[in-house]
């Protein structure tokens, strides 16, 4: 993925997504997240095993993608569900989708625009998959370190 450093004006757009990701992980898992990288991207290609995707519509259009590897997903699932999965199953899909839903919903509230709606979350898994954003979207990548390993929150908005 090619990246573009954030300029001061552009750097304000990720703020609701940074704050919402941290708030969701704090509230749901009692975890503090470290932001390790923030940049604008030219295209998305997930290096992770599983991703939750949720769309925005209305006055802001686009989507958010939260990605993580299997061991991270399994550890987070263990914290939330009380047992550690051994495969990416329906429970893991639901958990990753719900994280995307909560982060997207929290970011929507932080943006303060009542004319924005969220779609239903979708979860994809596998090796080397692409998620295609609309060509008009400005793409951003946020990299976080959790107590269980790295996650990313990518979003493209118009």
Z-matrix of the N, CA and C atoms (Angstrom, degrees):
N
C 1 1.432
C 2 1.511 1 108.16
N 3 1.316 2 116.72 1 125.99
C 4 1.457 3 119.22 2 176.35
C 5 1.524 4 108.65 3 -84.23
N 6 1.312 5 115.83 4 147.37
C 7 1.459 6 119.84 5 -175.70
C 8 1.515 7 111.08 6 -127.29
N 9 1.334 8 114.39 7 159.15
C 10 1.452 9 123.02 8 177.05
C 11 1.522 10 106.56 9 -126.53
N 12 1.330 11 119.60 10 127.79
C 13 1.467 12 119.45 11 177.64
C 14 1.523 13 110.57 12 -59.75
N 15 1.325 14 116.40 13 148.31
C 16 1.454 15 120.83 14 179.89
C 17 1.517 16 111.16 15 -77.97
N 18 1.330 17 116.15 16 134.10
C 19 1.463 18 121.44 17 172.32
C 20 1.529 19 107.33 18 -88.74
N 21 1.332 20 119.55 19 162.64
C 22 1.466 21 120.08 20 -178.02
C 23 1.528 22 114.08 21 -54.27
N 24 1.334 23 120.19 22 -43.53
C 25 1.472 24 121.56 23 -179.29
C 26 1.524 25 111.10 24 -65.86
N 27 1.310 26 117.30 25 -43.01
C 28 1.456 27 122.22 26 -179.30
C 29 1.522 28 110.64 27 -70.55
N 30 1.321 29 117.42 28 -29.94
C 31 1.461 30 120.62 29 -174.83
C 32 1.520 31 112.81 30 -66.15
N 33 1.343 32 119.49 31 -15.59
C 34 1.461 33 121.29 32 178.99
C 35 1.526 34 112.53 33 -76.45
N 36 1.323 35 118.80 34 -27.99
C 37 1.460 36 121.26 35 -177.37
C 38 1.528 37 113.35 36 -61.49
N 39 1.327 38 120.57 37 -39.89
C 40 1.463 39 118.83 38 -179.90
C 41 1.528 40 114.96 39 -69.85
N 42 1.328 41 119.18 40 -13.84
C 43 1.461 42 121.54 41 -173.36
C 44 1.530 43 113.35 42 -53.14
N 45 1.347 44 120.75 43 -48.90
C 46 1.468 45 118.58 44 179.54
C 47 1.538 46 112.83 45 -60.89
N 48 1.325 47 117.00 46 -31.59
C 49 1.464 48 120.79 47 -178.71
C 50 1.530 49 111.38 48 -77.37
N 51 1.321 50 116.78 49 -36.57
C 52 1.470 51 120.73 50 175.17
C 53 1.523 52 109.10 51 -64.20
N 54 1.333 53 115.98 52 -50.54
C 55 1.465 54 120.42 53 -177.69
C 56 1.525 55 111.55 54 -64.05
N 57 1.324 56 118.04 55 -40.25
C 58 1.468 57 119.76 56 -178.35
C 59 1.521 58 111.56 57 -70.01
N 60 1.330 59 117.87 58 -38.96
C 61 1.467 60 119.94 59 177.81
C 62 1.517 61 109.79 60 -62.21
N 63 1.314 62 116.65 61 -46.02
C 64 1.469 63 120.34 62 178.42
C 65 1.527 64 111.09 63 -62.75
N 66 1.335 65 117.92 64 -42.40
C 67 1.467 66 121.37 65 -178.55
C 68 1.526 67 111.29 66 -64.45
N 69 1.327 68 117.56 67 -43.51
C 70 1.471 69 121.08 68 -179.55
C 71 1.525 70 110.47 69 -64.16
N 72 1.324 71 117.79 70 -46.29
C 73 1.461 72 119.85 71 -179.35
C 74 1.522 73 111.60 72 -67.23
N 75 1.326 74 116.98 73 -33.30
C 76 1.460 75 120.38 74 177.19
C 77 1.526 76 111.04 75 -68.31
N 78 1.339 77 116.48 76 -48.38
C 79 1.461 78 120.90 77 -177.24
C 80 1.530 79 112.63 78 -69.01
N 81 1.323 80 117.11 79 -44.22
C 82 1.468 81 120.81 80 -173.87
C 83 1.521 82 113.59 81 -83.71
N 84 1.347 83 116.03 82 -31.58
C 85 1.465 84 119.19 83 -172.21
C 86 1.527 85 113.28 84 -124.90
N 87 1.311 86 117.56 85 -3.23
C 88 1.463 87 120.27 86 -177.60
C 89 1.517 88 112.10 87 63.60
N 90 1.333 89 116.79 88 28.47
C 91 1.466 90 121.38 89 -174.32
C 92 1.518 91 111.13 90 -110.26
N 93 1.306 92 115.52 91 138.13
C 94 1.452 93 122.23 92 172.47
C 95 1.526 94 107.73 93 -95.01
N 96 1.324 95 117.14 94 130.78
C 97 1.459 96 121.21 95 -178.72
C 98 1.515 97 110.60 96 -105.09
N 99 1.321 98 115.87 97 139.31
C 100 1.451 99 121.62 98 172.54
C 101 1.509 100 109.53 99 -98.09
N 102 1.323 101 116.93 100 129.24
C 103 1.465 102 121.66 101 175.64
C 104 1.517 103 107.40 102 -83.13
N 105 1.330 104 117.16 103 117.88
C 106 1.466 105 120.58 104 -175.53
C 107 1.514 106 113.58 105 -101.11
N 108 1.364 107 117.81 106 -20.67
C 109 1.463 108 119.85 107 -179.83
C 110 1.522 109 108.85 108 -162.62
N 111 1.318 110 115.67 109 147.32
C 112 1.459 111 123.41 110 175.18
C 113 1.519 112 107.26 111 -142.98
N 114 1.324 113 116.39 112 128.58
C 115 1.463 114 118.54 113 178.69
C 116 1.516 115 110.19 114 -158.21
N 117 1.322 116 116.05 115 161.65
C 118 1.456 117 121.80 116 168.48
C 119 1.516 118 107.00 117 -86.77
N 120 1.316 119 115.98 118 146.59
C 121 1.460 120 120.88 119 -176.39
C 122 1.522 121 110.31 120 -120.86
N 123 1.313 122 114.84 121 158.67
C 124 1.462 123 120.29 122 175.74
C 125 1.529 124 111.48 123 -96.17
N 126 1.317 125 118.12 124 -26.26
C 127 1.463 126 122.27 125 178.10
C 128 1.521 127 109.04 126 -159.56
N 129 1.328 128 116.55 127 163.38
C 130 1.458 129 122.33 128 -177.27
C 131 1.517 130 109.37 129 -112.89
N 132 1.311 131 116.20 130 132.99
C 133 1.462 132 122.75 131 170.94
C 134 1.520 133 106.40 132 -146.11
N 135 1.313 134 117.22 133 113.77
C 136 1.458 135 120.20 134 -173.38
C 137 1.519 136 112.07 135 -76.26
N 138 1.337 137 116.21 136 127.77
C 139 1.459 138 119.35 137 171.54
C 140 1.531 139 111.43 138 -89.74
N 141 1.336 140 117.25 139 1.92
C 142 1.459 141 121.59 140 -173.06
C 143 1.522 142 112.44 141 -97.08
N 144 1.345 143 115.67 142 165.36
C 145 1.461 144 122.67 143 -178.78
C 146 1.520 145 113.59 144 -80.99
N 147 1.329 146 117.24 145 -27.99
C 148 1.464 147 120.72 146 -175.99
C 149 1.536 148 108.88 147 -147.23
N 150 1.334 149 115.39 148 140.71
C 151 1.463 150 121.01 149 179.48
C 152 1.518 151 109.94 150 -138.66
N 153 1.325 152 115.12 151 141.06
C 154 1.460 153 122.42 152 171.76
C 155 1.513 154 108.54 153 -103.10
N 156 1.319 155 116.79 154 134.57
C 157 1.460 156 122.77 155 -175.62
C 158 1.522 157 108.62 156 -124.23
N 159 1.346 158 116.46 157 134.61
C 160 1.466 159 119.99 158 174.67
C 161 1.523 160 108.50 159 -140.29
N 162 1.333 161 115.51 160 138.28
C 163 1.452 162 120.89 161 -176.74
C 164 1.517 163 113.20 162 -97.08
N 165 1.336 164 115.00 163 151.72
C 166 1.460 165 124.05 164 173.77
C 167 1.518 166 107.50 165 -111.18
N 168 1.328 167 116.93 166 139.33
C 169 1.454 168 120.72 167 174.63
C 170 1.519 169 108.87 168 -138.25
N 171 1.326 170 115.90 169 166.83
C 172 1.458 171 121.04 170 -176.77
C 173 1.513 172 109.92 171 105.35
N 174 1.327 173 116.67 172 -138.52
C 175 1.463 174 119.89 173 -177.45
C 176 1.525 175 112.31 174 -70.24
N 177 1.325 176 117.49 175 -21.40
C 178 1.468 177 122.53 176 172.79
C 179 1.518 178 106.39 177 -120.03
N 180 1.328 179 116.61 178 125.16
C 181 1.458 180 121.45 179 -178.07
C 182 1.520 181 109.08 180 -117.76
N 183 1.319 182 115.81 181 144.97
C 184 1.455 183 119.92 182 177.26
C 185 1.510 184 110.52 183 151.21
N 186 1.332 185 114.98 184 -156.94
C 187 1.457 186 119.10 185 177.92
C 188 1.516 187 111.48 186 -154.66
N 189 1.319 188 113.03 187 162.52
C 190 1.457 189 123.64 188 178.46
C 191 1.522 190 107.56 189 -120.09
N 192 1.329 191 116.17 190 141.01
C 193 1.455 192 122.18 191 178.21
C 194 1.522 193 108.31 192 -130.72
N 195 1.338 194 117.58 193 123.49
C 196 1.460 195 121.35 194 172.52
C 197 1.523 196 106.86 195 -106.70
N 198 1.342 197 116.58 196 127.82
C 199 1.454 198 121.23 197 -176.36
C 200 1.515 199 111.93 198 -123.75
N 201 1.345 200 114.93 199 148.34
C 202 1.468 201 120.95 200 177.83
C 203 1.523 202 109.61 201 -159.68
N 204 1.326 203 115.35 202 159.20
C 205 1.457 204 121.10 203 174.98
C 206 1.522 205 110.47 204 -83.40
N 207 1.340 206 116.13 205 163.17
C 208 1.464 207 121.81 206 -178.77
C 209 1.524 208 113.40 207 -52.66
N 210 1.343 209 119.78 208 -49.99
C 211 1.469 210 117.95 209 -178.15
C 212 1.530 211 113.26 210 -59.70
N 213 1.326 212 117.09 211 -35.21
C 214 1.465 213 121.05 212 177.89
C 215 1.531 214 109.43 213 -69.08
N 216 1.324 215 117.42 214 -46.13
C 217 1.463 216 121.31 215 178.37
C 218 1.523 217 110.55 216 -60.28
N 219 1.329 218 117.13 217 -42.13
C 220 1.464 219 120.55 218 -179.21
C 221 1.528 220 111.17 219 -66.08
N 222 1.332 221 117.17 220 -40.01
C 223 1.465 222 120.81 221 179.67
C 224 1.530 223 110.99 222 -67.96
N 225 1.327 224 117.44 223 -40.93
C 226 1.464 225 120.46 224 177.61
C 227 1.527 226 109.69 225 -66.02
N 228 1.327 227 116.98 226 -42.58
C 229 1.461 228 120.81 227 177.29
C 230 1.523 229 110.55 228 -59.73
N 231 1.312 230 117.10 229 -40.27
C 232 1.474 231 120.49 230 178.93
C 233 1.530 232 110.52 231 -61.50
N 234 1.329 233 116.51 232 -41.11
C 235 1.474 234 120.26 233 177.70
C 236 1.526 235 111.15 234 -63.85
N 237 1.316 236 116.86 235 -41.38
C 238 1.464 237 120.90 236 -175.44
C 239 1.528 238 113.58 237 -83.17
N 240 1.339 239 116.43 238 -36.73
C 241 1.463 240 120.72 239 -172.13
C 242 1.525 241 114.04 240 -102.51
N 243 1.316 242 116.41 241 -17.10
C 244 1.464 243 119.43 242 179.59
C 245 1.514 244 114.61 243 89.03
N 246 1.313 245 118.51 244 1.29
C 247 1.468 246 121.50 245 174.55
C 248 1.514 247 108.68 246 -144.77
N 249 1.328 248 116.37 247 155.35
C 250 1.465 249 120.91 248 -177.92
C 251 1.527 250 110.29 249 -98.15
N 252 1.335 251 117.28 250 115.23
C 253 1.465 252 119.66 251 176.70
C 254 1.533 253 110.49 252 -64.45
N 255 1.301 254 115.47 253 158.95
C 256 1.465 255 120.83 254 176.38
C 257 1.524 256 111.58 255 -114.72
N 258 1.325 257 116.08 256 -3.39
C 259 1.460 258 120.95 257 178.66
C 260 1.533 259 108.17 258 -150.51
N 261 1.311 260 116.21 259 160.47
C 262 1.458 261 119.77 260 175.70
C 263 1.525 262 106.45 261 -78.02
N 264 1.339 263 113.84 262 97.92
C 265 1.458 264 120.95 263 -175.89
C 266 1.529 265 109.96 264 -113.38
N 267 1.330 266 116.73 265 -170.65
C 268 1.464 267 121.54 266 -177.35
C 269 1.527 268 111.53 267 -59.29
N 270 1.332 269 118.28 268 -36.90
C 271 1.471 270 121.21 269 179.76
C 272 1.530 271 110.80 270 -65.68
N 273 1.327 272 116.89 271 -40.87
C 274 1.467 273 120.75 272 178.57
C 275 1.524 274 109.76 273 -68.12
N 276 1.338 275 117.27 274 -42.74
C 277 1.463 276 120.23 275 176.11
C 278 1.529 277 110.79 276 -57.01
N 279 1.325 278 116.67 277 -46.91
C 280 1.463 279 120.75 278 179.90
C 281 1.523 280 111.41 279 -61.54
N 282 1.332 281 116.63 280 -42.66
C 283 1.459 282 121.14 281 -178.58
C 284 1.528 283 111.43 282 -64.79
N 285 1.319 284 117.80 283 -45.03
C 286 1.468 285 121.47 284 179.89
C 287 1.528 286 109.90 285 -67.06
N 288 1.312 287 117.29 286 -41.33
C 289 1.466 288 120.62 287 176.65
C 290 1.520 289 111.87 288 -62.59
N 291 1.316 290 116.46 289 -40.77
C 292 1.464 291 119.53 290 179.41
C 293 1.524 292 111.52 291 -68.51
N 294 1.337 293 118.35 292 -35.71
C 295 1.465 294 119.68 293 174.29
C 296 1.525 295 110.74 294 -61.63
N 297 1.332 296 117.38 295 -43.60
C 298 1.468 297 120.54 296 177.22
C 299 1.519 298 110.38 297 -60.85
N 300 1.330 299 116.56 298 -42.93
C 301 1.460 300 122.03 299 179.83
C 302 1.531 301 111.32 300 -62.61
N 303 1.321 302 117.39 301 -45.69
C 304 1.469 303 120.79 302 -178.56
C 305 1.525 304 111.50 303 -67.96
N 306 1.330 305 117.20 304 -43.04
C 307 1.470 306 120.11 305 179.32
C 308 1.525 307 109.84 306 -65.47
N 309 1.334 308 117.14 307 -44.56
C 310 1.465 309 120.52 308 178.06
C 311 1.514 310 112.32 309 -62.07
N 312 1.334 311 117.44 310 -44.60
C 313 1.454 312 121.47 311 179.55
C 314 1.517 313 112.38 312 -64.45
N 315 1.324 314 116.22 313 -41.86
C 316 1.457 315 120.79 314 179.11
C 317 1.531 316 110.16 315 -66.03
N 318 1.341 317 117.41 316 -41.47
C 319 1.470 318 121.11 317 178.51
C 320 1.527 319 110.21 318 -64.49
N 321 1.332 320 116.67 319 -40.66
C 322 1.469 321 121.29 320 177.97
C 323 1.528 322 110.05 321 -57.54
N 324 1.319 323 116.96 322 -46.38
C 325 1.465 324 120.98 323 178.67
C 326 1.527 325 111.12 324 -62.59
N 327 1.315 326 117.31 325 -40.30
C 328 1.466 327 121.17 326 -179.27
C 329 1.530 328 112.15 327 -69.15
N 330 1.335 329 117.05 328 -27.46
C 331 1.469 330 119.96 329 177.00
C 332 1.526 331 111.11 330 -72.81
N 333 1.345 332 116.62 331 -21.12
C 334 1.457 333 120.73 332 175.06
C 335 1.514 334 115.22 333 67.83
N 336 1.320 335 118.13 334 28.63
C 337 1.461 336 121.38 335 179.98
C 338 1.529 337 108.36 336 -113.68
N 339 1.324 338 116.61 337 110.23
C 340 1.460 339 121.36 338 -177.85
C 341 1.520 340 112.83 339 -69.93
N 342 1.324 341 117.59 340 -12.72
C 343 1.460 342 121.43 341 -178.27
C 344 1.522 343 112.51 342 -95.41
N 345 1.319 344 117.18 343 28.68
C 346 1.463 345 122.44 344 177.59
C 347 1.524 346 107.58 345 -118.28
N 348 1.317 347 116.38 346 134.17
C 349 1.467 348 122.00 347 177.40
C 350 1.521 349 109.03 348 -123.38
N 351 1.322 350 115.61 349 152.89
C 352 1.469 351 121.92 350 176.07
C 353 1.517 352 109.41 351 -105.42
N 354 1.324 353 115.41 352 144.70
C 355 1.449 354 120.93 353 172.94
C 356 1.523 355 110.04 354 -86.13
N 357 1.299 356 116.11 355 -169.82
C 358 1.461 357 121.44 356 175.30
C 359 1.521 358 109.10 357 -86.01
N 360 1.326 359 117.31 358 143.25
C 361 1.465 360 118.76 359 -179.83
C 362 1.530 361 111.99 360 -70.80
N 363 1.316 362 114.33 361 148.76
C 364 1.458 363 123.74 362 174.12
C 365 1.525 364 106.98 363 -124.48
N 366 1.317 365 117.44 364 145.27
C 367 1.461 366 120.99 365 179.09
C 368 1.520 367 108.37 366 -123.03
N 369 1.336 368 115.62 367 134.27
C 370 1.459 369 121.70 368 176.04
C 371 1.519 370 108.40 369 -122.71
N 372 1.327 371 115.45 370 149.18
C 373 1.462 372 119.84 371 176.08
C 374 1.516 373 109.02 372 -145.95
N 375 1.309 374 114.72 373 163.36
C 376 1.450 375 120.81 374 -179.63
C 377 1.505 376 110.26 375 137.20
N 378 1.296 377 116.07 376 -165.29
C 379 1.454 378 122.06 377 -179.36
C 380 1.515 379 110.18 378 -108.96
N 381 1.308 380 116.63 379 129.78
C 382 1.457 381 123.71 380 170.35
C 383 1.526 382 113.50 381 55.79
N 384 1.316 383 116.34 382 57.70
C 385 1.453 384 120.46 383 177.96
C 386 1.522 385 110.21 384 -99.91
N 387 1.313 386 115.71 385 157.35
C 388 1.461 387 122.40 386 176.77
C 389 1.517 388 109.19 387 -113.38
N 390 1.312 389 116.08 388 141.62
C 391 1.455 390 122.52 389 170.72
C 392 1.519 391 105.23 390 -117.75
N 393 1.316 392 116.49 391 121.89
C 394 1.461 393 121.00 392 -172.46
C 395 1.523 394 109.53 393 -97.66
N 396 1.317 395 115.94 394 120.25
C 397 1.451 396 122.99 395 174.86
C 398 1.533 397 108.24 396 -88.84
N 399 1.318 398 116.45 397 156.00
C 400 1.458 399 120.99 398 175.65
C 401 1.523 400 108.69 399 -59.24
N 402 1.321 401 116.93 400 142.84
C 403 1.461 402 120.90 401 -174.57
C 404 1.532 403 113.11 402 -64.07
N 405 1.328 404 118.54 403 -20.37
C 406 1.468 405 121.83 404 178.25
C 407 1.524 406 113.04 405 -83.07
N 408 1.332 407 117.67 406 -11.35
C 409 1.467 408 120.69 407 -177.13
C 410 1.513 409 111.89 408 -71.86
N 411 1.333 410 115.65 409 142.24
C 412 1.461 411 120.94 410 167.21
C 413 1.519 412 105.87 411 -87.11
N 414 1.331 413 117.18 412 124.03
C 415 1.464 414 121.18 413 -176.01
C 416 1.522 415 110.85 414 -98.27
N 417 1.334 416 114.87 415 140.27
C 418 1.462 417 121.97 416 179.89
C 419 1.521 418 109.20 417 -133.75
N 420 1.313 419 115.88 418 146.82
C 421 1.453 420 122.91 419 177.54
C 422 1.522 421 108.60 420 -124.40
N 423 1.330 422 115.92 421 127.06
C 424 1.455 423 122.59 422 174.60
C 425 1.526 424 106.87 423 -117.92
N 426 1.308 425 117.19 424 124.55
C 427 1.462 426 121.68 425 179.10
C 428 1.523 427 108.74 426 -109.01
N 429 1.321 428 116.24 427 127.49
C 430 1.460 429 122.23 428 -179.09
C 431 1.523 430 110.03 429 -120.84
N 432 1.304 431 115.39 430 148.43
C 433 1.466 432 121.61 431 170.14
C 434 1.520 433 106.82 432 -105.74
N 435 1.337 434 116.12 433 123.51
C 436 1.465 435 121.82 434 176.48
C 437 1.519 436 107.94 435 -104.26
N 438 1.335 437 118.80 436 170.74
C 439 1.467 438 119.95 437 174.58
C 440 1.532 439 113.13 438 -61.65
N 441 1.349 440 116.72 439 -16.07
C 442 1.466 441 121.03 440 -176.35
C 443 1.514 442 113.42 441 -107.05
N 444 1.330 443 117.51 442 -4.78
C 445 1.453 444 121.56 443 -179.48
C 446 1.517 445 110.84 444 134.58
N 447 1.338 446 117.44 445 -177.77
C 448 1.470 447 121.20 446 -174.76
C 449 1.537 448 112.67 447 -77.90
N 450 1.328 449 114.01 448 148.40
C 451 1.461 450 122.67 449 168.73
C 452 1.520 451 107.28 450 -134.16
N 453 1.308 452 115.86 451 161.24
C 454 1.465 453 118.99 452 173.69
C 455 1.524 454 108.47 453 -127.35
N 456 1.317 455 114.59 454 150.92
C 457 1.454 456 121.99 455 170.82
C 458 1.525 457 105.38 456 -126.17
N 459 1.319 458 114.89 457 110.44
C 460 1.455 459 121.38 458 176.60
C 461 1.515 460 107.44 459 -106.45
N 462 1.321 461 116.35 460 145.35
C 463 1.453 462 118.63 461 174.34
C 464 1.521 463 109.17 462 -149.34
N 465 1.315 464 113.54 463 147.97
C 466 1.454 465 121.41 464 175.20
C 467 1.510 466 107.53 465 -128.67
N 468 1.338 467 116.09 466 126.24
C 469 1.457 468 120.85 467 -176.46
C 470 1.525 469 111.06 468 -131.42
N 471 1.303 470 114.29 469 155.83
C 472 1.477 471 121.66 470 175.52
C 473 1.509 472 107.45 471 -138.98
